[in-house]
């Protein structure tokens, strides 16, 4: 007998939260998401404070996170997410201008899926992070 996933009628599609203060880079990330055909709505936060507010309003299926933001470091925010039971389940991809070894270490400690330069970021990382998150959720349930 084949099982089918239950869908909730008129349920909004899952959301990708982009935390990026550069409109140019945010638009580039949105184009990558569109090319991935993953069906995610997009919410953009230009500060960590607005990212916290967005996550308080609704869960995200994926977070794309810059490291240098006007009100703090993305790596610190990733550590904050990792300490929250609900938010720790959201896959995070750090997309930064200059990923440093220190950033890699801190991001790895926070469970960030990938740390990429903005030049490297493309659909394969989005799809892989979403696939890994689905496998993890299936193991938990």
N, C-alpha and C positions, 0 to 999 in steps of 0.2 A: 504494500500500500504506500502510495507516494504522499508525503506530507507537503503542505503548502504553507508558506509564511502567511500569517494573518496580517491583513492590512486594515487600518482604521480609515473609514471613509472620510474624505476631506481633511485628512491629517496633513499638516504642512510638511514639506520635504525637510530632511535634516539640513543643518546649517554648518558652514565653515566660517569660523571666526578668524579674520585676518587682522593681526595686530601689527600695524605698520604706519608710521607717520608720513611717509613719502607717498603722495598720490600717484606718482609715476610707477613706483614699485608695487603699490597696491593694485593698480590697474593691470600690471603685468601678471601678478599672481592670479587675478580674476580671469585673465585670458587663459592661463594654464589650467585653471579649474574647469573652464568651459570646454577646453579641448579634451579633458579627461572623461567627459560624459558621465560623471558620477552623480549628477542630479542634485548637487548641493546648492542650497540658497547661500548667499554670502552676506555676512555682516562685517563691516569694517570698523575697527577701533583704532584711533590714532594715538591713544595713550593707554597706559596700564590701568588707570582709573576707569576709563571708558570700557576697557576689556572686562574688568571685574563687574561693572554694571551690566554689560551684555550677558555675561555668564549667570548673573543673578536672575535675569529675565528668562533665559532659555538655555538648555543644554546645547552644546555644539558636538558635531560628529567628528570634527577635525579643527585644529588650531594651527595656523601659520603664523609664526612669531619672529619678529625682528629682535635683535639684541639691544640696539641703541635707540631708546625711546625718550621722549622729553621728560618723563617722570620716573625713569629708572631703567634697569637692565632686564632684558627678556629672560636671561638665565635665572635671575632672582625670582621672576614671575613663574618660571617653569618649576622651580623648587617649591614655591607656594602652592601651585596646582598639585604637585606630587604629594603634599601633606594633607590634601583634602580628599576624603574617600570618594566623593561623587565626581570631582573634577580630575582625579588621577587616572580615571578610565579613558579620558579623551586623548587620542593620539596627537602629539605635538611635533611639528617640523619647524626647526629654527632655520630661517632664511636670512642671512646676514651679509653685509658687504665684505667683512674681513673676519671669517671665523678663526679664532685664535686657539692654541692648545688649551688654555685655561677655560675658554668657553666650551670646548669639546668635553673636558672633564666634568664641569659643572652640569652641562646638559645631560651627559650620560648618567650622572648621579640622580638626576630628576626624572629619568626614564624617557627623555626625548627620543623619538624614533630616528630622526635624521638631523644632522647639522650640515647645512649646505651654503655655498656662496650663492648670491642672487643669480649669477651666470649659470650655475649648475641646476637650479630648481626647474623641474619639468614634471610632466604627467606621471612618469613611472614612479616617482616618490609619493605622489598623492595616492595613486592606486595601491601601491604596496602598503602604505600606512593604514589605509582603510581596510584592506584585506587582512592585515595582521590584527587590527582591532576586532574585526568580525570573528576571526578564529579564536581570539582570546575570550570574547563574550560567550561564544558557543561552549568553550571549555568550562566557564564559570557556571553556566546555566545547565 
